[in-house]
């Protein structure tokens, strides 16, 4: 009898050791629909690299744009590891959604670009793993119509386009693109130390920028409209436009050999050339504070944002890496869209917006399209008042 | 004199028909545009010209075969399943409730009728977050069963058209049947229902269409469970900013395919449908 008991205990011990060795861990991961295939490939690679646990992955389809909204609807049902754009960081941080990055903190900070680390940091705490650094915009153009000299200035683009009977597309009715004029001319939109919105687009400098927007709107070669207009017309009636990497494939397909990209042009303020600014954003991988397996989730997040994973992501999806070593690789340096984005990144700022900036920006843009001669000061005042919430 | 009147009538008729023609063209144009976009060869959401440069069946082929990113066949079957189930439950529930209000007399009848009417006026999505949490509490979140329950749960509140129709069926039929020994149950199935084909069809069509066009509830309940999406939610994922260029024409093809079962059902049952709406409207 004693023998049996000891045998049983020994067996039980073995079982528990085995169980401790290979724990069943289920992690839910969110990414956009078109990134699922790559996500699964990388997650399986992670499981293969960590045989000490039995990993099961659940893949949820939540695009970056919806991440914070889906998360906040039901944090407990949300993914353990999910992708979000840096402009949602504040909202998620305030909802206490994100685990602070504590494991390998210094290595992660050192490996990624300063801008992307800043974008993942809220009040001095790193709250996510930078994954891409390509959420910005730049100029696409048709080499057969515009020269490298033309695309240096907005005036040059518009003049050359008019001469060739073509048009230049810019989405004036979208605050994300529209802000490039204001940011370029020294405008500031950010948060103060108390987390309140600051925006000075209605000062003297802002009025100058707005007049430059109005002058562009009044130009016969200017064509307003969103990215669908650009991808539908470039190569035909349009010779250049401002958009981001997600339309690069479509534009490459339409322009073929004439495909080219550059940083944003300069525009004229009081007879002088001013470089257009822009918003530069990153996609960040966050770990849910409600995760049942935070350590494993962090390991996965780190794996998914490693140099190798970022290079693979570029190879498969064309996303620009935030990892410094990956960004230096030859494949990325020779990609026209990513080089243009890198050139523009010197003039890009992180998007720190919590106020109602977008809707009044659209109203402002549409007002200038309808009447470029409109008095911009009251329009700007209205925009800024709504943005800072007064 | 008579000649003059005829001329005036003729002129009015021409004027009216011109107006109707213009209106119908305006109404048909988006549908027509959707149809030709679904056969368009060039990708992208926007083209600077109206008539496509090339036509292809590829969009439809891709819709059903390229399930790597968007599993349309699965979404279609999901929707069909949910629509069929909720159609069955809704129709039976609605008609039974209408029968009770029309034929039975009990103390709280008027009060319950009024309360149902008022409750039915609130849009269902007002309670969507609460519904999601109820579903989650009983472990039904992100399932098709939850959708069926949501689409058919409020059925009893939409009794009034069916009740109006039942009111037009002479009570003497019921009385005669009762004299012959029929129970209320028998009367409902054997006498009222065979006499109410139009309203049965009307209720069924409305219940069948709901899951095809609903976007709100399926978004709230399915969240990230991509395999259980219905067509409305699924098709919408095709047109986000990263996919719209490649998938816009496929999206159009999907929209056309979604319309097919509804249109077929409608054409087949049209004569009942019109009779059902007008029959019910005669008496409230």
Interface residues (C-beta under 8 A of the other chain):
Chain A: X30 X32 X33 X34 X36 X37 X60 X61 X62 X63 X65 X70 X73 X74 X77 X79 X225 X227 X228 X229 X231 X232 X233 X236 X237 X246 X247 X249 X250
Chain B: X43 X44 X45 X46 X47 X48 X68 X69 X70 X129 X132 X136 X141 X220 X223 X224 X225 X226 X237 X240 X241 X242 X243 X244 X245 X246
